[in-house]
Amino acid sequence: MAWIPGFVIPHHPRLEALPPGRPLRLERARGLKLRCLAGCVWITAPHLTEDVFLHVGERWTVPNDGLVLVEAEGGAVVALDC
């Protein structure tokens, strides 16, 4: 394949299926973008006064470093870095 100036290779986000009761642990994730593709996810992050809930189609960016927990409410799928 020839290189074409200005051509951008699409980025494919990492998909994570989250079963109930098995939180995804993210560390040093400042700036990471999450998008809920299925279900509902509950996010707990350091230095936030309230937890974050994402429903299908909603996005959120991790605002700081530290341990972030992403947990499904009944099962969910999230895309990371999208």
One Martini backbone bead per residue (centre of mass of N, CA, C, O) as a GRO file, in nm:
protein
   82
    1MET     BB    1   0.096   0.036   0.023
    2ALA     BB    2   0.059   0.361  -0.023
    3TRP     BB    3   0.147   0.666   0.074
    4ILE     BB    4  -0.080   0.926   0.192
    5PRO     BB    5  -0.118   1.236   0.228
    6GLY     BB    6  -0.349   1.281   0.501
    7PHE     BB    7  -0.379   1.000   0.585
    8VAL     BB    8  -0.594   0.832   0.820
    9ILE     BB    9  -0.584   0.602   1.056
   10PRO     BB   10  -0.803   0.441   1.217
   11HIS     BB   11  -0.917   0.427   1.540
   12HIS     BB   12  -0.938   0.156   1.772
   13PRO     BB   13  -1.103   0.082   2.027
   14ARG     BB   14  -1.125  -0.051   2.335
   15LEU     BB   15  -1.305  -0.328   2.440
   16GLU     BB   16  -1.533  -0.374   2.728
   17ALA     BB   17  -1.662  -0.631   2.911
   18LEU     BB   18  -1.903  -0.599   3.186
   19PRO     BB   19  -1.960  -0.772   3.443
   20PRO     BB   20  -2.109  -0.824   3.717
   21GLY     BB   21  -1.887  -0.753   3.987
   22ARG     BB   22  -1.641  -0.656   3.762
   23PRO     BB   23  -1.425  -0.429   3.779
   24LEU     BB   24  -1.258  -0.179   3.619
   25ARG     BB   25  -0.912  -0.098   3.629
   26LEU     BB   26  -0.773   0.236   3.639
   27GLU     BB   27  -0.444   0.368   3.582
   28ARG     BB   28  -0.320   0.644   3.479
   29ALA     BB   29  -0.596   0.785   3.295
   30ARG     BB   30  -0.557   1.055   3.201
   31GLY     BB   31  -0.775   1.134   2.919
   32LEU     BB   32  -0.949   0.904   2.907
   33LYS     BB   33  -1.195   0.762   2.703
   34LEU     BB   34  -1.547   0.697   2.751
   35ARG     BB   35  -1.794   0.461   2.613
   36CYS     BB   36  -2.121   0.364   2.604
   37LEU     BB   37  -2.267   0.073   2.436
   38ALA     BB   38  -2.385  -0.092   2.693
   39GLY     BB   39  -2.585  -0.011   2.925
   40CYS     BB   40  -2.445   0.061   3.256
   41VAL     BB   41  -2.212   0.284   3.417
   42TRP     BB   42  -1.992   0.302   3.703
   43ILE     BB   43  -1.795   0.580   3.829
   44THR     BB   44  -1.487   0.592   4.015
   45ALA     BB   45  -1.303   0.887   4.121
   46PRO     BB   46  -1.068   1.086   4.205
   47HIS     BB   47  -1.174   1.402   4.331
   48LEU     BB   48  -1.476   1.330   4.336
   49THR     BB   49  -1.796   1.395   4.473
   50GLU     BB   50  -1.912   1.211   4.237
   51ASP     BB   51  -2.043   0.984   4.061
   52VAL     BB   52  -2.056   0.818   3.744
   53PHE     BB   53  -2.305   0.789   3.480
   54LEU     BB   54  -2.345   0.569   3.199
   55HIS     BB   55  -2.506   0.560   2.898
   56VAL     BB   56  -2.593   0.504   2.605
   57GLY     BB   57  -2.362   0.721   2.424
   58GLU     BB   58  -2.196   0.810   2.653
   59ARG     BB   59  -1.937   1.035   2.776
   60TRP     BB   60  -1.597   1.023   2.930
   61THR     BB   61  -1.330   1.193   3.105
   62VAL     BB   62  -1.048   1.154   3.267
   63PRO     BB   63  -0.929   1.406   3.496
   64ASN     BB   64  -0.731   1.199   3.657
   65ASP     BB   65  -0.530   1.045   3.849
   66GLY     BB   66  -0.573   0.719   3.948
   67LEU     BB   67  -0.816   0.523   4.070
   68VAL     BB   68  -1.045   0.367   3.844
   69LEU     BB   69  -1.387   0.264   3.854
   70VAL     BB   70  -1.563   0.027   3.639
   71GLU     BB   71  -1.914  -0.050   3.655
   72ALA     BB   72  -2.172  -0.263   3.614
   73GLU     BB   73  -2.531  -0.263   3.560
   74GLY     BB   74  -2.589  -0.578   3.449
   75GLY     BB   75  -2.408  -0.507   3.222
   76ALA     BB   76  -2.144  -0.406   2.985
   77VAL     BB   77  -2.011  -0.172   2.731
   78VAL     BB   78  -1.686  -0.035   2.659
   79ALA     BB   79  -1.503   0.237   2.527
   80LEU     BB   80  -1.159   0.308   2.485
   81ASP     BB   81  -1.032   0.581   2.344
   82CYS     BB   82  -1.281   0.764   2.168
   0.00000   0.00000   0.00000
